[in-house]
Structure formats: structure tokens, C-alpha cells
Amino acid sequence: MDYHHQQQHHQQQHYDGGENDYRQQEDDWDRDLLLDPAWEKQQRKTFTAWCNSHLRKAGTQIENIEEDFRDGLKLMLLLEVISGERLAKPERGKMRVHKISNVNKALSFITSKGVKLVSIGAEEIVDGNAKMTLGMIWTIILRFAIQDISVEETSAKEGLLLWCQRKTAPYKNVNIQNFHISWKDGLGFCALIHRHRPELIDYGKLRKDDPMTNLNTAFDVAEKYLDIPKMLDAEDIVSTLRPDEKAVMTYVSCYYHAFSGKQKAETAANRICKVLAVNQENEQLMEDYEKLASDLLEWIRRTIPWLENRAPENTMQAMQQKLEDFRDYRRLHKPPKVQEKCQLEINFNTLQTKLRLSNRPAFMPSEGKMVSDISNAWGGLEGAEKGYEEWLLNEIRRLERLDHLAEKFRQKAAIHEAWTDGKEEMLQQKDFETATLSEIKALLKKHEAFESDLAAHQDRVEQIAAIAQELNELEYYDSPSVNARCQRICDQWDLLGVLTQKRSESLQRTEKLLETIDQLYLEFAKRAAPFNNWMEGAMEDLQDTFIVHTIEEIQGLSTAHEQFKATLPEADKERLSILGIQNEIAKIVQTYHVNMAGTNPYTTIDPQEINTKWEKVRQLVPQRDQALIEEHARQQNNERLRRQFANQANIIGPWIQTKMEEIGRISIEMHGTLEDQLTHLRQYEKSIVNYKPKIDQLEGDHQQIQEALIFDNKHTNYTMEHIRVGWEQLLTTIARTINEIENQILTRDAKGISQDQMNEFRASFNHFDRKRTGMMDAEDFRACLISMGYNMGEAEFARIMSIVDPNRLGVVTFQAFIDFMSRETADTDTADQVMASFKVLAGDKNYILADELRRELPPDQAEYCIARMSPYTGPDAVPGALDYMSFSTALYGESDL
């Protein structure tokens, strides 16, 4: 097989690898056959240019490929340049034996690199055999320029071909299938340049039917801007039916090596894009958390002052409106915020899981926005809420008491004012000056009766003053008018005392002149006055308002009322006895013609007044009966409401506690796959949510109790506040448990943990969770690690504990446990890898320019880096240099590399 046939053979077969390519080439080399003249011309030019592209690095070049390598000196120099290794010292003599020795040293070096040279000897090279010389150079090109090309698990020729196909795929009229006719129109060369350096060629203006222009454009641009020497002539390619494959392959390999750095840059850019995408997503989650936390804290900040406002109202209506506003807050405004708080905790846990999975430091919210801060603020809100509700109820009780006292004050004051009406004028009369002896004695006895009446009214005046004092102490809103009225009554009472004392002294002075007195009038007056006071007191008591909160209290009032009614027959006897005295007086007056003017001189109370008041008492008794019956019915209804609420609360309260305990056991004793556990928990959550109507029904019963102003319930220890808090904790606990399983699924999928591994982790964790709390203490965790094959000292165990227990609580949760176990084998990006990627983009510099970032990265991520990179200040800094090293470190939260 000759060299010409070998060209065709290589264009038709698939290669197993670069090393087999050039070995097969040499095995099939035929010493006797000649090259195609056109191909030989192309190979001469291409191989000469390729050799000179390397020799010029050593300050020399060749003109004639078969002549200039004959002494072996430049051949050895070429091999040293392309391999980077030193060859044996060459012979400097001019004799043939010296030249053969040098060539043999070069061929021996080629053979040492795994190349099998067949049919190529040092004598042919020294003799200037063009065919053998070109074959040798092709073998060198294969070994040092093409063999190491690798693209997607293909190498050498096939790898180079695949690289060309990948890079030219987007371009129309370009279909690279080989290294000969696929390149004749020149569009393939232009496409490679435009793909990597689009600013060098206006590809849209090229035409497939103008191969000369296309080829010359590509060759000139490659030589001028890419440092690729012109290895082919456009005329030779166009005029040849099938260009030489080796020449084209050699030329194209130069393009590959020129652009290989670009390919590395693309890989580095992809890595950076991946890392930045994760960082951007995490930053968005952090911003969302900060906003949600800020909004929730702001709502709590605005709500707590409202709940802490204890400015009292003056009327029951105003306080009832405050109570209604508070109910609206509990029913309408607070529940959405409870959901926001739960969602905030879920988002925080999910963000921390993603940060751990992407090997990022844990998220630390802004000061005052930690989950614990929000929980503390929420606790403060609930404390203020509880205090506000207690204050509202106490205020309502206070206003109710104030209204009752104020009405009682007005009644007693009105009765007293009615009694004192005219008393001052009566005490200031001078009637005793012209009265007869009997009249004087009558006036004296009358005055004694008045003093008795005055003393009887002392208790009422003291009661009025005591009620006024209590109204002042309870801060009654109309205290000024009450105080003014009370002061008028007290001043008048003091004046009555003074006037009474003066009149008594006057009557006593004239008493010696008066001897006759009607004992019957006196007896009537003495008995009628207390009886009248008793009737007035009875009327006052029968008309007195009452406030009770239990059936026992109303029963006590009813019993007292029945006892009062039992005294009425005896009181009627006393009334008849008093009226009998008056009848006897009338009989005496009529019998002895006493000039009494038909009136009792000792008292203003007459039989008609006694009878009128007695009839009034009899009328008030049935009214009081009816009021007590109605109040008894109301208290029975209140008792029914208490029992109705208690029956439900005594069921719901234990139910919530049982569910909380069941969730605790489920979180520890979970079986099956995580998906099965998640499905089971969501079904469990649904069954809990379906219980909500019973909670709402209990809320309705509670509202009826509050509207009825019922303040205690002896039938249950559960208040609505207990039920609400328990219900909210139940919903939060099941949501948090579901979130933990979702995070475990996220960890498992991200870390590639199998279900068996996850079950093994769970079994190990449960085995060493001896207290069944869902957490292991430090000693249990150490025992668990030892059981799994870890051999560690105190320092290593302390390092591991700092990872699984960053808050130093002394316990390890299951989530922290699986994070640690999965991180042992995790393959994640590191700051060193990101830094190395930036260094590739920067062309091996210690800094990078903004234009380089914009050229290699997508626009949004390029601007992201530019905005966050600090200026580079190293000794090799240039204007606009950016420090990618500190930026890479900051991405992972490390202080140094």
C-alpha cells in the first residue's frame, strides 16, 4: 500500500484512538510508491509552515523540508521545542556518520514516545528522501499535535472532527464530514474563526460560491490575528479535486489548539454560571424572608401598642365596642398572621437546607429578624393580647359596678332630699312663742320625735357619702356632679343638726311652762316614725337593683325575699296597732273637745301616708317576685351556656393534646419511604384540618358566653384561649413535621441518598435516641458515630459537633444528622474550584477585567459579579482590574483559602 493509497484509507475508516492512528499510518507505509504531486505540494507547504511555527520559538526556521533536516540538528531542535524535553547532545561534525547519528537520536526519541516507526530510517532522511521525510513529519504531527485532542470521549482524528462539527453546527452551508472536500469552499475555516472571534469576520457576507475569497479571508485573518501561519494556498485547495487530508488536518489542528483555551473558558463560565445561579436564588429567598419578617414584625409592632392601650371608657357601650373590635382582631386579623408566621419558619428551614446542599454558609437574618426574635415578638403580642382581654372584662365589670352604684346613689339621694324638703323651715319656726302650754309640750314631743327621725336618717346619709367615696375610688366619669350633690346633702345635714340643737334648746327652755301633753300623740309619733322608716326601707330594698352571676346568688336573694314576705303579717299587725292609736286620739279629741285642729302635733306622719306606703309595699312585692323569677331564668340559661361550652371544651382539649402526642410519636417512629411518610403526614394534617368546624362551633359558644357576660365556668378547666393556643400549636407542629420530611427528601435527592441509606440513617438515629425526644444528646451521638465505624479523638468529635450543633444546644436533630452523613460523601463546588474557573477566564492573571466577564458570562451574571467584586490592588494591577479571589471566597463565607 503506497502513501497515496494510505490517504484514501484514512478518510474512510474510524479510528480507535490517536495512538493507533499514527501507528497504523507507519505500519502501512510503502517505501516504493510515490505521493500524488498535488498532495505532495500541499504537504510540503503545510508541514514546512507547521515546523516553522515551532522552530521560530527557538529563533530559526527551515526553507526546504527534505534538505534542512538532513543533518538532524533542526530535527532534534524541533522535537525539543514541541515536547519541552532535552534530547541527547547532537553531533557537530559534517560527515554522513554524524548526520545519521543525529537523525537516529531524533527517531529514538520519537520511538520512546510510543510511536512505532516502520520503513523510516535515518539513511533516507539524510539522503533527502522527500516521501520518507514527509512521512516522518506527519508521524510527529500525529503524536504531538493531534493525539492528545479529546472531545466527548473521542480522541485524535475523530475527536478533532467532532470538535469541528460541534463548533460549526449553527452555521448554514457548513457540513464538516471529513478533512478534505468538506473544507474546499472555505466556509468551515471562516465558521471556526467566527464562532470564537466573531469580531474578526463578517460571516453574513460570505458566499458558498466564492471559495477563493472565503479561503483567503480565513487564512489571512488566522495569520494576522490568531498567530496561525498560512499553511495552505487557496488556489491549491480550489484547484485540487480532493485536498490532502493530512495537510488539512494539520492546519485545522492549529485552529483547535488556538481556540482550546476558549473551550476551557466556556467550561469555567458554565461552572461560574451554575454557582452564581444558586447564589442568586438563595439571595432572592433571603430577600423574601427579610421582607416577610419585616412585615410581620411591623404588624406586631403596630398591634402591641393597641393591645397595651388601657385608656378606660366612660360608658358600657364604648367598652362593648372595644370588646367587639378585639373579637374582630381575634377572628379576622390575627389568623392570617399566624399563617404568615408558620410560612416564615418553613421558608427559613427550606433556605437553610438549600444553603447546606450548595455548600454555602448558613443564612443569618438581619439583626432582630431571627426566627427566635419573631417568636419572642409573637410571645409579647400574645402576652399583650391576654392582658388586654383581661383588662376589657375587668373594665366592663367596673363600669357595671359603677352604673349600679350611681343608680343607687341617685335613689338614696332622692329619698333623702325628699325627706329633708322643708325641714329647715320647720326647725326655724317660732311657733312655740305664742303656743299654749299644751302646744309647747306638743312641740317639744314633736321635736323629740323629729330628733329620733333625724337619727334614723343618719345611716342613709352615711350610706350616700360611702357610695360617693366608692364612686370616686372607682374613677366614675361623672364624679364631679356626684361629689357636688353629696356635698350639698352633707352641708344640709350639718345645718339640720345645728338647727335641731337650737330648737331643742328653745323648747326645753319653755318646757316648764307646758304641763299637758297628749301621750297618745306622742306614742303614735314614736311608733309611726320607725314603722314609716321600715316601710321606706322596705320600698327602697324592693326597688333596689341587683347583680348576680350564679344561680346560687339569685337563690340567696329569693330566700331573703321570702323571709321578708314572712314578716309582712306581723308588720300589718303593727300598722293596725298604730292606726288604732290614731283612732283612739280622734275619739279623745271628739270626747273632750280638745283643740288639736285634727292634726298630731308630734309628727307629720298621718294614717293616710302609712296606708299609702303600705299599699306601695304590697304592690312592690309581686314586682320583686317577677324580677327574681326573670333573673333566675337568665341564670339558668347562663348555666346551660356554661355546660354547653364545657361539654365541647372537655372533648376538644384532650383531643388536641392526644394529637400533639401522636405527632411526636410519628416524627420518631416513622416507617417506609419518605414519600410514604409525607403522604401519611399530609393525610394526618387533612384529618386535623377537618376538625376545624368543631373549633369554630366552640368559638360560637364562647361568643354567646361573652355576650351573656359570663366570666367563669366551674364545669371545665379549659378556656377558649387554651383551645386557641393548642389548636395553633397543633397546626404549626404538623406543618413543621411535614416541612422536615420535605427537607429530608430534598437532602436525599440532592445528595443521591438511597431509600435504604435513609432508612439506615433513621434506624441508627432512633436506636441511639434513647429518650425518644427526636434528638440525640452529645454522648448518644458519639456512640452512634462509633457504631458506624468512626474512630475519632476529642478534637475531631468537637469539630463534628460544631457542624451538627452550630448553636451549641447539646443536641443533634435528625435533619442535622442526615445532613452530616450525606455531606461525608458529597461532591460539591468549593471556593477553590470557583477561583480556578475565574483564573481561566482571566487568562491566568491574578485579576479579571469587566469586559472579560461580559464576554464569557451571561449579561445578568456578569453584571452581578462586576457589582460585587472589589478593585484588585496587587502589584500587577491595571485600571479596571477586579479581585475575583476575594469574591470567590465570599461566595462560600470563608475568611481565607
MARFI-30462 format. One record per residue (C-alpha): x, y, z. Coordinates in pm, whole numbers, padded with zeros to 5 digits, always signed. Layout:
! MARFI-30462
XYZ
...
***
This chain:
! MARFI-30462
+00000+00000+00000
+00158+00336-00103
+00137+00675+00064
-00130+00788-00183
-00349+00486-00101
-00289+00544+00268
-00451+00890+00232
-00773+00734+00096
-00770+00460+00359
-00761+00713+00645
-01053+00911+00503
-01281+00605+00506
-01210+00429+00839
-01298+00512+01206
-01009+00535+01448
-00995+00375+01790
-00768+00648+01924
-00492+00891+01840
-00207+00646+01918
-00348+00381+01683
-00380+00648+01411
-00014+00720+01373
+00097+00361+01440
-00135+00233+01170
-00002+00506+00945
+00354+00382+00983
+00266+00013+00955
+00105+00075+00618
+00383+00298+00484
+00515+00179+00147
+00864+00282+00059
+00833+00226-00315
+00517+00415-00420
+00506+00792-00481
+00277+01065-00347
+00019+01238-00561
+00200+01550-00687
-00076+01789-00580
-00095+01634-00234
+00286+01636-00205
+00288+02008-00282
+00021+02075-00019
+00202+01860+00239
+00533+02034+00172
+00383+02375+00230
+00170+02271+00529
+00435+02064+00707
+00703+02332+00642
+00476+02603+00789
+00386+02381+01086
+00755+02310+01161
+00846+02679+01131
+00559+02774+01368
+00751+02579+01636
+01113+02639+01524
+01072+03013+01531
+01029+02983+01908
+01394+02875+01907
+01494+03155+01668
+01530+02953+01346
+01330+02804+01057
+01360+02579+00751
+01324+02656+00381
+01334+02307+00226
+01181+02033+00436
+01385+01742+00295
+01717+01935+00278
+01712+02124+00612
+01650+01811+00824
+01927+01602+00664
+02191+01677+00928
+01939+01603+01209
+02019+01923+01402
+01699+02113+01328
+01502+01789+01358
+01629+01742+01715
+01563+02111+01789
+01204+02075+01660
+01141+01776+01888
+01282+01963+02189
+01054+02263+02121
+00730+02064+02074
+00798+01817+02360
+00957+02054+02610
+01225+01792+02682
+01600+01784+02624
+01740+01531+02373
+02086+01380+02375
+02368+01611+02276
+02389+01627+01890
+02698+01557+01680
+02851+01873+01530
+03055+01705+01258
+02976+01741+00886
+03034+01380+00792
+02749+01145+00693
+02803+00932+01001
+02747+01238+01222
+02423+01325+01039
+02293+00964+01064
+02373+00967+01437
+02173+01287+01493
+01874+01159+01293
+01882+00829+01483
+01872+01022+01813
+01563+01206+01690
+01398+00881+01570
+01482+00710+01900
+01314+00996+02091
+01002+00960+01872
+01001+00583+01940
+01033+00649+02316
+00703+00835+02300
+00519+00519+02198
+00546+00572+01821
+00628+00267+01607
+00832+00381+01304
+00812+00141+01014
+01007+00177+00689
+01159+00509+00800
+01534+00500+00858
+01794+00762+00928
+01966+00698+00590
+01653+00804+00392
+01629+01127+00590
+02000+01202+00547
+01969+01123+00173
+01683+01378+00145
+01409+01126+00058
+01105+01361+00035
+00845+01085+00082
+01015+00948+00396
+01078+01295+00534
+00712+01396+00489
+00603+01066+00646
+00827+01127+00946
+00694+01483+00994
+00334+01354+00967
+00412+01098+01237
+00544+01381+01460
+00233+01592+01393
+00006+01300+01478
+00188+01229+01802
+00238+01582+01934
-00045+01787+01777
-00341+01552+01722
-00315+01250+01954
-00397+01448+02271
-00714+01607+02129
-01014+01472+02320
-01380+01572+02274
-01668+01386+02443
-01483+01055+02489
-01340+01062+02135
-00978+01147+02064
-00722+01221+01794
-00870+01249+01444
-01225+01157+01546
-01206+01398+01840
-01081+01679+01615
-01358+01606+01362
-01625+01604+01635
-01490+01935+01769
-01520+02090+01421
-01874+01959+01382
-01981+02093+01721
-01835+02439+01661
-01977+02479+01306
-02320+02324+01370
-02506+02660+01397
-02372+02787+01061
-02566+02743+00737
-02390+02588+00432
-02128+02424+00661
-02130+02043+00689
-01798+01905+00814
-01781+01527+00748
-01407+01481+00670
-01075+01660+00636
-01069+01707+00256
-01368+01817+00044
-01571+01949+00342
-01321+02237+00363
-01294+02331-00009
-01542+02620-00001
-01359+02787+00292
-01678+02835+00497
-01563+02577+00751
-01246+02778+00833
-01447+03102+00848
-01710+02943+01074
-01444+02825+01324
-01297+03175+01344
-01637+03347+01367
-01756+03106+01639
-01470+03203+01867
-01384+03556+01744
-01699+03697+01575
-01548+04043+01554
-01282+03924+01305
-01513+03804+01022
-01848+03929+00890
-01983+03580+00827
-02315+03705+00685
-02139+03849+00378
-01966+03523+00277
-02094+03319-00020
-02060+02948-00074
-01993+03002-00446
-01682+03217-00377
-01437+02968-00218
-01125+03171-00308
-01245+03474-00114
-01359+03257+00176
-01029+03067+00199
-00809+03374+00165
-01018+03560+00423
-00982+03277+00674
-00610+03222+00609
-00526+03594+00627
-00729+03651+00947
-00577+03339+01112
-00225+03454+01029
-00279+03815+01132
-00489+03778+01450
-00456+03417+01567
-00083+03362+01510
-00156+03062+01281
+00084+03065+00985
-00062+03023+00638
-00006+02650+00578
-00215+02614+00258
-00277+02814-00058
-00635+02883-00155
-00551+02812-00523
-00413+02466-00439
-00727+02369-00242
-00972+02500-00501
-00788+02351-00798
-00749+02008-00634
-01040+01769-00668
-00973+01637-00320
-00735+01834-00094
-00472+01641+00100
-00625+01513+00424
-00303+01531+00624
-00240+01892+00525
-00594+01997+00611
-00589+01803+00938
-00259+01962+01036
-00391+02310+00959
-00722+02251+01141
-00538+02116+01447
-00368+02456+01473
-00715+02614+01492
-00811+02367+01765
-00506+02449+01975
-00557+02821+01919
-00913+02800+02043
-00874+02528+02309
-00831+02798+02570
-01169+02932+02465
-01323+02591+02527
-01174+02584+02876
-01316+02931+02931
-01663+02808+02832
-01634+02524+03084
-01518+02767+03351
-01801+03007+03263
-02056+02727+03294
-01924+02640+03639
-01940+03004+03745
-02293+03039+03600
-02405+02738+03799
-02257+02873+04121
-02395+03223+04062
-02741+03088+03977
-02751+02906+04310
-02627+03220+04487
-02886+03441+04315
-03169+03203+04402
-03055+03190+04765
-03025+03569+04781
-03381+03602+04648
-03501+03361+04918
-03311+03567+05176
-03473+03890+05049
-03817+03725+05059
-03753+03610+05419
-03632+03956+05523
-03941+04125+05371
-04186+03876+05522
-04012+03901+05860
-04011+04283+05843
-04381+04296+05752
-04475+04054+06033
-04261+04239+06291
-04406+04573+06177
-04759+04436+06218
-04671+04310+06568
-04507+04646+06648
-04823+04832+06542
-05060+04587+06713
-04896+04561+07057
-04947+04936+07144
-05315+04894+07056
-05338+04590+07284
-05142+04770+07556
-05368+05077+07545
-05556+05077+07875
-05738+05410+07838
-06075+05341+08005
-06409+05442+07855
-06687+05614+08045
-06979+05406+07920
-07066+05040+07884
-07148+05097+07515
-06798+05223+07442
-06638+04931+07627
-06864+04683+07445
-06741+04833+07116
-06382+04779+07227
-06466+04418+07308
-06622+04378+06961
-06310+04529+06800
-06099+04279+06994
-06316+03992+06871
-06269+04113+06511
-05894+04115+06570
-05900+03756+06701
-06133+03634+06428
-06022+03831+06118
-05682+03993+06162
-05473+03753+06368
-05534+03415+06183
-05362+03531+05856
-05063+03646+06061
-05046+03305+06230
-05021+03153+05880
-04751+03404+05782
-04550+03317+06092
-04574+02943+06015
-04481+03003+05647
-04185+03217+05757
-04044+02932+05967
-04098+02688+05676
-03921+02924+05431
-03633+02970+05675
-03583+02595+05717
-03603+02538+05337
-03347+02814+05273
-03106+02671+05531
-03141+02326+05371
-03063+02467+05024
-02763+02654+05161
-02629+02335+05319
-02686+02139+04997
-02499+02402+04791
-02211+02411+05044
-02292+02769+05146
-02276+02916+05496
-02596+02923+05698
-02824+03225+05648
-02811+03478+05930
-03105+03721+05903
-03064+04087+05983
-03039+04183+06348
-03373+04145+06516
-03520+03927+06237
-03416+03581+06355
-03688+03318+06388
-03631+03338+06763
-03677+03718+06751
-04007+03674+06570
-04113+03406+06820
-04023+03642+07107
-04215+03927+06944
-04508+03692+06889
-04492+03590+07255
-04502+03956+07351
-04805+04002+07125
-04988+03711+07287
-04896+03837+07634
-05035+04182+07549
-05340+04015+07395
-05412+03812+07708
-05364+04117+07929
-05588+04326+07703
-05874+04073+07718
-05849+04053+08098
-05847+04434+08119
-06154+04460+07893
-06352+04218+08109
-06239+04392+08429
-06335+04730+08283
-06680+04601+08189
-06725+04470+08542
-06606+04805+08680
-06845+05006+08462
-07128+04770+08553
-07048+04821+08920
-07021+05198+08866
-07361+05215+08693
-07517+05018+08976
-07358+05239+09243
-07451+05557+09058
-07816+05450+09035
-07816+05352+09400
-07667+05691+09489
-07935+05873+09291
-08214+05673+09456
-08089+05726+09811
-08013+06093+09745
-08360+06148+09602
-08524+05981+09904
-08312+06183+10144
-08372+06509+09960
-08743+06436+09963
-08727+06378+10338
-08527+06693+10411
-08750+06908+10194
-08893+07178+10430
-08708+07059+10736
-08500+07374+10759
-08812+07597+10755
-08983+07373+11012
-08688+07388+11251
-08667+07767+11212
-09034+07828+11304
-09113+08047+11612
-09449+07884+11679
-09360+07798+12037
-09351+08162+12128
-09731+08205+12109
-09832+07848+12185
-10020+07734+12489
-09870+07503+12745
-10016+07201+12580
-09896+07323+12245
-09549+07378+12385
-09542+07030+12527
-09668+06903+12196
-09396+07095+12014
-09137+06956+12249
-09252+06599+12198
-09276+06660+11828
-08922+06780+11829
-08809+06475+12023
-08980+06263+11759
-08803+06462+11488
-08470+06405+11657
-08548+06034+11657
-08634+06056+11288
-08316+06255+11224
-08107+05991+11395
-08281+05725+11187
-08178+05909+10870
-07813+05927+10981
-07744+05584+10832
-07880+05690+10494
-07658+05999+10488
-07355+05786+10575
-07453+05540+10301
-07479+05824+10049
-07131+05951+10148
-06986+05598+10133
-07129+05539+09784
-06990+05873+09664
-06649+05782+09807
-06657+05444+09628
-06754+05611+09300
-06453+05839+09337
-06220+05546+09409
-06351+05363+09100
-06294+05679+08890
-06658+05728+08790
-06669+05965+08493
-06944+06184+08646
-06775+06204+08985
-06784+06590+08998
-07166+06604+08988
-07189+06317+09239
-06946+06495+09471
-07135+06823+09440
-07468+06657+09524
-07314+06463+09810
-07157+06782+09945
-07494+06962+09933
-07657+06675+10125
-07380+06673+10389
-07387+07051+10429
-07764+07044+10464
-07739+06757+10713
-07492+06953+10925
-07725+07254+10911
-08020+07038+11015
-07816+06916+11312
-07738+07272+11418
-08100+07385+11373
-08229+07083+11560
-08000+07157+11851
-08114+07519+11863
-08486+07432+11854
-08440+07168+12121
-08277+07418+12349
-08562+07665+12287
-08833+07408+12359
-08658+07292+12674
-08649+07647+12799
-09025+07670+12772
-09095+07311+12880
-09152+07414+13241
-09441+07624+13122
-09604+07337+12940
-09753+07054+13154
-10012+06896+12939
-09918+06672+12658
-10109+06416+12469
-09933+06085+12538
-10133+05923+12268
-10000+06158+12003
-09656+06101+12140
-09697+05726+12136
-09835+05744+11781
-09545+05955+11672
-09289+05729+11835
-09438+05415+11685
-09531+05561+11349
-09184+05705+11278
-08988+05373+11291
-09271+05195+11115
-09260+05461+10844
-08882+05427+10820
-08926+05050+10798
-09172+05091+10509
-08942+05338+10334
-08652+05098+10380
-08867+04810+10253
-08969+05014+09945
-08606+05108+09888
-08495+04744+09915
-08779+04620+09693
-08683+04875+09426
-08308+04821+09465
-08136+04677+09154
-07929+04364+09192
-07639+04197+09003
-07577+03823+09028
-07359+03582+08829
-07471+03241+08954
-07790+03052+09033
-07676+03028+09394
-07667+03406+09424
-08018+03454+09282
-08143+03174+09506
-07996+03359+09804
-08183+03676+09702
-08504+03475+09658
-08464+03320+10003
-08411+03662+10161
-08717+03793+09977
-08929+03503+10105
-08807+03574+10456
-08911+03939+10409
-09258+03835+10292
-09290+03616+10602
-09261+03932+10818
-09548+04113+10642
-09828+03970+10861
-09652+04090+11175
-09591+04429+11011
-09962+04450+10922
-10046+04393+11286
-09813+04679+11379
-09979+04901+11117
-10323+04823+11256
-10198+04889+11608
-10060+05231+11507
-10380+05315+11325
-10567+05210+11643
-10370+05475+11837
-10480+05738+11587
-10837+05621+11616
-10813+05649+11994
-10674+06003+11962
-10966+06102+11741
-11209+05956+11994
-11047+06154+12279
-11047+06478+12076
-11411+06425+11995
-11500+06330+12350
-11312+06612+12531
-11325+06873+12255
-10954+06914+12252
-10844+07200+12022
-10593+06998+11822
-10707+07111+11478
-10732+06746+11382
-10353+06703+11349
-10088+06529+11553
-09856+06789+11694
-09573+06539+11738
-09534+06403+11389
-09607+06480+11027
-09689+06116+10960
-10056+06056+10922
-10259+05736+10887
-10320+05804+10517
-09944+05818+10449
-09895+05493+10639
-10172+05326+10440
-10039+05469+10110
-09688+05344+10177
-09823+05011+10296
-10015+04970+09968
-09697+05067+09781
-09503+04794+09965
-09774+04540+09877
-09752+04641+09510
-09373+04620+09502
-09361+04265+09646
-09505+04090+09333
-09289+04312+09110
-08988+04195+09305
-09110+03837+09269
-09127+03876+08890
-08780+04035+08871
-08632+03747+09073
-08807+03490+08850
-08671+03655+08533
-08321+03674+08676
-08345+03307+08782
-08438+03214+08423
-08143+03418+08291
-07904+03244+08528
-08041+02905+08420
-07973+03000+08059
-07620+03108+08159
-07568+02773+08329
-07684+02600+08011
-07430+02801+07809
-07156+02709+08058
-07237+02339+08032
-07268+02359+07653
-06922+02516+07622
-06770+02284+07885
-06902+01968+07713
-06728+02064+07387
-06413+02203+07551
-06365+01887+07761
-06364+01688+07434
-06161+01921+07212
-05892+01997+07472
-05790+01631+07529
-05824+01567+07153
-05569+01838+07075
-05332+01705+07343
-05368+01349+07204
-05294+01468+06851
-04986+01657+06970
-04858+01338+07138
-04936+01131+06827
-04741+01375+06606
-04447+01347+06847
-04455+00967+06819
-04497+00978+06438
-04190+01201+06399
-03982+00943+06593
-04134+00613+06478
-04175+00683+06102
-04158+00377+05871
-04150+00332+05492
-04015+00573+05231
-04000+00947+05293
-04271+00991+05028
-04492+00742+05216
-04424+00928+05539
-04503+01262+05370
-04829+01121+05227
-04923+00982+05569
-04848+01314+05740
-05048+01513+05483
-05343+01277+05530
-05300+01324+05904
-05288+01700+05853
-05607+01685+05647
-05786+01492+05924
-05677+01765+06169
-05793+02049+05939
-06129+01870+05900
-06172+01914+06278
-06179+02295+06231
-06564+02321+06222
-06575+02194+06582
-06330+02466+06684
-06549+02724+06505
-06858+02585+06683
-06677+02622+07016
-06586+02980+06918
-06958+03047+06862
-07043+02903+07207
-06767+03118+07358
-06905+03429+07190
-07252+03356+07335
-07092+03324+07680
-06915+03656+07645
-07228+03830+07514
-07411+03694+07823
-07131+03845+08038
-07041+03508+08190
-06698+03533+08348
-06636+03190+08499
-06715+02826+08431
-06674+02567+08702
-06756+02280+08463
-06427+02288+08272
-06064+02386+08320
-06032+02477+07951
-06073+02835+07839
-06113+02944+07479
-05764+03089+07499
-05624+02744+07592
-05811+02585+07298
-05691+02854+07053
-05327+02825+07161
-05342+02443+07149
-05504+02448+06803
-05244+02691+06667
-04959+02481+06816
-05112+02166+06663
-05131+02321+06313
-04777+02462+06348
-04635+02128+06472
-04785+01919+06187
-04673+02181+05930
-04320+02184+06079
-04307+01799+06077
-04416+01791+05709
-04152+02053+05630
-03883+01839+05799
-03979+01539+05579
-03977+01762+05267
-03629+01886+05361
-03516+01524+05412
-03646+01441+05061
-03466+01749+04926
-03144+01640+05101
-03181+01281+04985
-03239+01376+04620
-02968+01643+04615
-02708+01417+04778
-02809+01096+04593
-02900+00911+04913
-03093+00589+04852
-03405+00498+05045
-03215+00213+05211
-02949+00457+05327
-03216+00693+05456
-03383+00403+05641
-03045+00304+05783
-02988+00662+05900
-03333+00666+06060
-03279+00326+06229
-02941+00434+06368
-03082+00765+06487
-03385+00605+06656
-03164+00338+06819
-02946+00599+06988
-03235+00839+07059
-03282+00662+07392
-03504+00929+07544
-03739+00924+07241
-03734+01301+07211
-03647+01315+06839
-03294+01435+06931
-02970+01275+07046
-02750+01428+07314
-02374+01452+07259
-02288+01116+07419
-02559+00931+07225
-02433+01092+06904
-02073+00988+06982
-02192+00628+07042
-02381+00638+06712
-02072+00754+06519
-01856+00484+06682
-02115+00218+06588
-02090+00338+06226
-01712+00295+06215
-01586+00644+06305
-01261+00647+06503
-01205+00998+06638
-01049+01187+06920
-01194+01469+07127
-01082+01741+06883
-01237+01567+06583
-01561+01500+06772
-01574+01864+06879
-01534+01966+06513
-01819+01736+06409
-02041+01868+06690
-01977+02226+06573
-02119+02121+06235
-02428+01931+06353
-02496+02160+06652
-02386+02512+06545
-02600+02676+06815
-02434+02463+07092
-02762+02334+07231
-02607+01998+07319
-02847+01800+07097
-02845+01668+06739
-03167+01667+06536
-03241+01406+06270
-03213+01671+05996
-02867+01772+06119
-02772+01401+06141
-02864+01321+05778
-02701+01648+05662
-02377+01535+05824
-02396+01178+05690
-02477+01297+05336
-02201+01563+05345
-01940+01292+05414
-01957+01178+05050
-02095+01496+04887
-01931+01628+04569
-01997+02000+04576
-01839+02307+04436
-01575+02474+04650
-01428+02820+04665
-01100+02683+04518
-01285+02544+04215
-01468+02871+04152
-01144+03064+04191
-00967+02836+03942
-01255+02889+03696
-01222+03266+03724
-00848+03233+03667
-00914+03051+03339
-01147+03331+03226
-00883+03586+03323
-00614+03420+03108
-00410+03306+03409
-00394+03659+03555
-00444+03736+03924
-00726+03975+03831
-01005+03993+03575
-01148+04277+03367
-01515+04371+03331
-01500+04316+02953
-01373+03960+03009
-01667+03887+03242
-01917+04032+02996
-01766+03827+02712
-01767+03494+02898
-02078+03510+03123
-02448+03578+03060
-02526+03950+03095
-02713+03931+03427
-02449+03718+03597
-02163+03922+03451
-02316+04241+03599
-02378+04054+03926
-02005+03977+03954
-01893+04327+03847
-02119+04489+04109
-01980+04270+04391
-01609+04236+04305
-01377+04480+04478
-01093+04651+04286
-00771+04449+04259
-00477+04617+04439
-00191+04375+04368
+00145+04487+04227
+00038+04383+03874
-00292+04576+03889
-00414+04768+03583
-00701+05020+03554
-01035+04845+03592
-00884+04525+03743
-01125+04329+03966
-01036+04095+04254
-01202+03759+04173
-01016+03576+04455
-01186+03755+04745
-01518+03736+04557
-01486+03354+04525
-01405+03328+04895
-01705+03547+04988
-01941+03321+04792
-01869+03043+05040
-01845+03254+05353
-01475+03173+05412
-01229+03420+05560
-00935+03285+05360
-00849+02997+05124
***
